[in-house]
Amino acid sequence: MKQAGLILCCLFLLGVSCKKKDDTMALPMTMEYGFESGDEGWIVGFSDYPAGLSLSDSLVLYQLSYGWSKLPASVTPAQSGIRISGINRSDDLFMYIKRKITGLLPDTEYKMDFEVDLASNAPTNAVGIGGPPGEAVVLKVGASTKEPLNVRDALQHYRLNIDKGNQSVGGADMAVIGHVGVTDTTTVHAIIRRSTTTRMVKRSSANGELWLITGTDSGFEGKTELWWARVKVVLQP
């Protein structure tokens, strides 16, 4: 009887231990990037523009540029972020940052919530070329098991190898969470915050990895200059 009792006790303790471990693994994971000391592993990219641009076209016609720097002085308190800028000559320019995350449960579905802080100087309810500078530049967030990369389409334009949707419409891998407009009277850069209102669900890779991505899909045919100041992602298996 004593031996049987000891076995039952061990099984009970093992069950409690397993439950605690499972509960811990099922807790939400929060990843937050403030960019105060650098890009924190995020990589800048551009897509939806003609492939084979000359350096002159890239720097003069499209004015594609990026870098980590202090935000404009109009943003207080002072902070840093990842700056991305470009002129939407293709009427479809996509500017984004991406980052691989590891340490997730392998081959597991995750509910994902995003929160993004941008420094923007785009006014709302304004008239712009092709579309307004605020509402026609939509912000998207998403994730994929494969790294977002440019591929050439049949018309020799660069397109992403993931489904981000097009302009104001999201896709299987990215969702629209708002636009870059600040206020009707905006003239200088200010921080705007955009968040997911509906949780995304993405499955991790067999190695427990995902690529995070957030970017702007533009229908405004002028110059857009933004700073990514903060990205927060909450993952719930």
N, C-alpha and C positions, 0 to 999 in steps of 0.2 A: 504493500500500500504506500509506504514511504517513497519507494522508487517511482511508482506511478505518479504520485503527487509532485515529485521533483521534475519529472518529464513535463507534466502539465504546466508547472510554473515556468520552466524554460521556454516552452512554446508560447506562453502568454507574453513573456518578456521579449521574445523574438518578434512577436506580432506588434507589440508596442514600438519596438525599435524600427521595424519596417515602416510602420505608419508614420512615425516622425520623419523618416527619410523621405517617404513619398510626399508628405505634406510640404516639406522644405523644397523639394524639387518642383512642386506645383505652384509655389509662391510667385507673384509677379516679379519680373526683372525690370529695373529702371536704368536706362542708359541716357546720360545727359552730357552734352558737349557745349562748353561755353566759349571756346576759342580765345581765351585770354592769353594763353602762352604759345599759341600756334594753331595749325590746322587740325590737330588731333587725329591724324590719319585719314582725313577726308580728302578726296581727289576731285578736282574740277573737270568738267567736260562740257562740250558743246555738240549739238546734233541738229538735224533737220536743216541742213544747208548744203550747197553744192560741194561735192568732193573735188579734190584737186585744186583748191584755191591757191593762188600764189601768196607769198608772204605779204606782198603789198595789198592784195585784196583782203587778207585776213586782218591786217593792221589798219588799213585805211578805209576800205569800202565797208567792211563789217565791224571794224574796231573791236575785235575780240580781245579781251584782256581780263586778267584775274590776279589775285594775290591775297595773302594774309596781311592785314594792316589795321591801324586804328580806324574806328568809324568816324564819319564827319563830325566836326566840332558842334554841329547843331544837336547831336545826340548826347543827352546827359542822363545819368553820369557817364563819364568817358568809359569806353570799352572797345574791344577789338573784335574782328570777325573776318570772314572770307568774302572778299569783294569779287563780284563777277559783273562784267559789262559787255554790251554788244549792241549793234544796230541791226534790226531785223529786216535785212534786205530781202531775205527769202520769203517773207510773210509767214514764217513758220518756225522761227528760231527757238530752240530749246537749250536752256542753260541750267546746269545742275551740279550738285556735289554728291559723291557716293562714298560708302565706307563698308568694308567687310566686318562683320561681328562673328565671334566664335564662342564656344562654350555652351551652346544651346543643347537641348536634348536632341538626339539624332532622329531624323525622319518624324518630326512631331509638329502638329498644327499649333500655331500661336495666334492668339488674338492680339492685335497691335493697335496702340493709340499713339498718335504723333502730336507734338506741339512744336511749332517753329516760330522763332522771332527773326524778323527781317527789318533792316533799315532801308526804307524806300522814300523817294521824293515824288512819287506819282500821285497826282490829284485824282479825285473821283469826279464823276459827272463832267469830264472835260472832253473836248473834241480832239481826235488824233488821226494820223494817217493810217487808214485801214481799219482803225478801231481806237477806242480810248486808251490812254497810257496806263490807266489803273485797272479798270474792269476787264480789258482785253488781254491782260497778262495774268494768267491764272497760275496759282501755286499748287504743285502736286507733291505727294509723298507716296512711298511704296517700298517694296522689298522683292527680292528675287534670289533664287538659289544660284543663278549664274551671274557673273559680273556684267553689269550694263556696259556694252561696248558698241561702237559705231560699225555698221555694215553698209555697203553700197547697195542701193536699190537699182531697178532697171533704168531709171532716169539719171543714174550717177549722182544721187544725193545721199548724204549720210543719214541713216536712220538707226535708232537704237534697236538692239537685238532682244529687247523685252517689250511687252505691250503696255505702253504708257498712255494709250489713247491719243487723241489729237486735239490740240488747243483746249477748248472749254469742256471737252469730254474726256473722262478717265478711261483706263483700260484694265485688263486683268491684273496688272502688276503695279499700277499707280492709281491713286484717287485724287480728285480735286478737293482742296480744303479752303479755297478762297481765292482772292485776287490781291494785287500789290497796291491797290489804291489806299491812300491814307485818309484825307479829308478833301472837301471841295476847295479849300483855300491853301492847300499844301504847296510850299515852294522850296522847302529844304528837307533833308532826310530826317525821318523820325521812325521810331520802332513801331512795328505792327506785329500782332500775334495772331497766328492762325492755327486751328486745331481740328483734328478729325471729329466729326459728329457721329459717324458710324464706324465701329471697329472693323479694321481689315483682318482677314485671316490668311496667313501664309504658312506653308509647311517648310521646316528647316531641311537642310540637306542630310545625307547619310553621315556626314562628318559633324553635324550640329552647327552649321554655318548659314548665314544669310548676308546678302548685300543690301544695305539700306540706301535709299536714294530720295532726294528731294530737289525739285527744280521748277523752273517757270516755263510755261508754254505760251508763246506770244503770238497775238494777232495784231499787235500794234507795230507799225512799220517804222518806228523811230528808235531812239536810243533808250535802253533800260540799264540802269546801274543800281545794283543791290548789294547789301552786305548781309550774309547769313551770320547772325549774332548768337543764336542758340538753337540747338536741336535736342528735343527730348523724346525718347521712345520708351513706352511701357509694353512689355511682352508678357502675356499670360498663357502658359501651355494649357 
